[in-house]
């Protein structure tokens, strides 16, 4: 089973690498470290947290941490399964011991703000992170659909990247700007408009702001979008070209 899982991971990472390349992101498989990497360290951390009386076991054999604000973090279920708060704690401990960082930054949407406050508190209390290390959560807003509901991967409401590019291309192909472009360069220009549009639209808002994803704005040629700026740049370059 493990070998099949590893093959699935390799296939997924290869697809992710193609996406990174398309977006011109300098990330490789070697830059990633998933939850499974930290699994061998989980038992020791559980035992250490129990020994330090930071965590406790319930009568049902679930390992939990009761925080001062009366909220409870579950680290391990009664069936032995580890939950993601534990993985975050273990990862921070490993990074302290192996990377000796000055600062650790998590870029995750704002709905996880409380989670990171709790995790940062626990690792400091357990002395897994030294006091001089800065732990920071960079929160960002949620991408919404036209009904103002978050796009969720688990619910199948978010698009695969390839599908997103295809959808954008189909929209642009009906735009008058592309009707006279030579076929041999049309695909490249379409890609640059779409990718530029997606990046620009995501960055134009305040980072904490939720926003509705709408192609009418992402690929708007009238202003406030990457295609508009790209078109203006091409026209300026054309003037310089004609002036030699």
C-alpha positions in Angstrom: 0.0 0.0 0.0 2.8 2.4 0.9 4.5 1.9 -2.5 1.2 2.7 -4.3 0.8 5.8 -2.2 4.4 6.9 -3.0 3.6 6.5 -6.7 0.5 8.7 -6.3 2.5 11.3 -4.5 5.1 11.3 -7.4 2.4 11.7 -10.0 0.8 14.5 -8.0 4.1 16.3 -7.5 5.0 16.0 -11.2 1.6 17.7 -12.1 2.3 20.4 -9.4 5.7 21.0 -11.0 4.1 21.6 -14.3 1.8 24.2 -12.7 4.7 25.9 -10.9 6.6 26.1 -14.2 3.6 27.6 -16.0 3.3 30.2 -13.3 7.0 30.8 -13.4 7.4 29.8 -9.7 10.9 28.5 -8.8 9.7 25.6 -6.7 10.8 22.0 -7.0 9.8 18.7 -5.3 13.0 19.1 -3.1 11.4 22.3 -1.7 8.4 20.4 -0.3 8.0 18.3 2.9 4.6 16.8 3.5 2.9 15.6 6.6 4.2 12.0 6.1 7.8 13.3 6.7 6.9 14.2 10.3 4.9 11.1 11.1 7.9 9.2 12.6 8.4 12.0 15.2 4.8 12.2 16.4 4.8 9.5 19.1 7.8 11.1 20.8 6.2 14.5 20.8 3.0 13.1 22.2 4.9 11.4 25.0 6.8 14.5 25.7 3.7 16.7 25.9 2.1 14.2 28.2 5.2 14.1 30.4 5.3 17.9 30.6 1.6 17.9 31.5 0.8 20.2 28.6 -1.3 17.4 27.0 -3.6 14.9 28.8 -5.4 11.7 27.9 -9.1 11.4 28.1 -10.9 8.3 29.4 -11.4 7.3 25.8 -7.6 7.5 25.2 -7.8 10.7 23.1 -4.8 13.0 23.5 -5.8 16.6 24.0 -4.5 20.0 25.1 -6.9 22.2 27.1 -5.9 25.9 26.5 -6.4 28.7 28.9 -9.2 30.2 26.8 -11.2 27.0 27.4 -10.7 25.7 23.9 -9.4 22.2 23.3 -6.9 21.0 20.7 -7.1 17.3 19.8 -3.7 15.8 18.9 -4.5 12.1 18.6 -7.8 10.3 18.3 -8.7 7.3 20.4 -8.0 5.0 17.4 -4.3 6.2 17.3 -4.7 8.6 14.3 -2.7 11.8 14.5 -4.5 15.1 13.6 -3.0 18.0 11.8 -2.4 20.2 14.9 0.1 17.6 16.1 1.8 17.6 12.7 2.2 21.4 12.9 3.7 21.1 16.4 6.1 18.4 15.3 7.1 20.4 12.1 7.9 23.4 14.2 10.0 21.4 16.6 11.9 19.7 13.7 12.5 23.1 12.0 13.9 24.5 15.2 16.3 21.6 15.7 17.4 21.2 12.1 17.1 24.6 10.4 17.8 26.9 13.4 15.5 29.7 11.9 15.2 33.3 12.8 11.7 33.5 11.6 9.0 31.0 10.4 6.2 32.4 8.3 3.0 30.5 7.4 1.0 31.9 4.5 -2.5 30.4 5.0 -5.9 31.9 4.7 -7.3 33.9 7.5 -9.8 31.3 8.6 -6.8 29.5 10.2 -5.8 32.4 12.4 -7.0 30.9 15.7 -5.3 27.6 14.8 -1.9 29.2 14.4 -2.3 31.3 17.5 -2.9 28.1 19.5 0.0 26.2 17.8 2.4 29.0 18.4 1.4 29.2 22.0 1.9 25.4 22.5 5.3 25.2 20.9 6.6 28.1 23.0 5.2 26.6 26.2 6.8 23.2 25.4 10.1 25.0 24.6 10.1 23.5 21.1 10.8 27.0 19.7 13.3 29.3 21.3 12.1 32.8 22.4 14.2 34.6 19.8 12.4 32.9 16.9 9.6 34.9 15.3 6.5 32.9 14.4 4.2 34.7 12.0 1.0 33.8 10.2 0.5 35.8 7.1 -3.3 35.6 6.6 -5.0 36.2 3.3 -8.6 36.4 2.2 -10.8 33.7 0.7 -11.6 33.3 -3.0 -15.4 33.3 -3.3 -17.8 32.1 -6.1 -20.5 34.4 -7.5 -22.8 33.3 -4.6 -20.1 34.7 -2.2 -19.3 31.3 -0.9 -15.7 30.1 -0.5 -14.4 27.9 -3.3 -13.5 24.6 -1.6 -11.4 21.8 -3.0 -13.0 19.2 -0.8 -16.5 20.1 -2.1 -15.3 20.1 -5.7 -16.2 23.8 -6.2 -12.6 24.8 -7.1 -11.2 24.3 -10.6 -8.0 22.4 -11.5 -5.4 24.7 -12.9 -5.5 23.2 -16.4 -9.3 23.6 -16.4 -8.9 27.2 -15.3 -6.5 28.0 -18.1 -8.8 26.3 -20.6 -11.8 28.2 -19.4 -9.9 31.5 -19.7 -8.8 30.6 -23.2 -12.3 29.9 -24.3 -13.4 33.3 -23.0 -10.6 35.2 -24.7 -11.0 33.5 -28.0 -14.4 35.2 -28.4 -12.8 38.6 -27.6 -12.4 41.0 -30.6 -8.8 41.7 -29.6 -7.8 38.1 -30.6 -9.6 37.7 -33.8 -6.7 39.1 -35.9 -3.8 37.6 -34.1 -1.7 35.1 -36.1 -2.3 31.5 -35.1 1.4 30.7 -34.4 1.6 33.3 -31.6 -2.0 33.3 -30.4 -1.6 30.5 -27.8 1.4 32.2 -26.2 -0.4 35.5 -26.0 -3.5 33.8 -24.5 -1.4 32.1 -21.8 0.3 35.4 -20.9 -3.0 37.2 -20.7 -4.6 34.5 -18.5 -1.7 33.9 -16.2 -1.0 37.6 -15.9 -4.7 38.2 -15.3 -4.9 35.6 -12.5 -1.8 36.9 -10.7 -2.8 40.6 -11.0 -6.4 40.0 -9.9 -5.2 38.0 -6.8 -2.6 40.7 -5.9 -4.7 43.8 -6.5 -6.8 43.3 -3.3 -5.8 43.9 0.3 -4.3 40.6 1.3 -6.9 40.0 4.0 -9.9 40.8 1.7 -12.2 38.1 0.4 -13.0 38.5 -3.2 -15.3 37.0 -5.8 -13.6 35.2 -8.7 -15.1 36.5 -11.9 -13.6 36.2 -15.4 -15.3 39.4 -16.4 -12.9 41.3 -14.1 -9.9 39.0 -14.4 -9.8 39.4 -18.2 -11.3 42.9 -18.4 -9.7 45.0 -21.2 -11.2 48.3 -20.0 -9.0 48.7 -16.9 -8.0 47.4 -13.5 -6.6 44.2 -14.9 -3.4 42.6 -16.3 -4.7 42.4 -19.9 -5.4 46.2 -19.9 -1.8 46.9 -18.6 -0.3 44.4 -21.0 -2.1 46.0 -23.9 -0.9 49.4 -22.8 2.6 48.2 -22.6 2.5 46.7 -26.1 1.2 49.9 -27.5 4.0 51.9 -25.8 6.6 49.4 -27.1 5.1 49.8 -30.6 5.8 53.5 -30.4 9.4 52.9 -29.5 9.7 50.2 -32.2 8.4 52.6 -34.9 10.9 55.3 -33.6 13.7 52.7 -33.8 
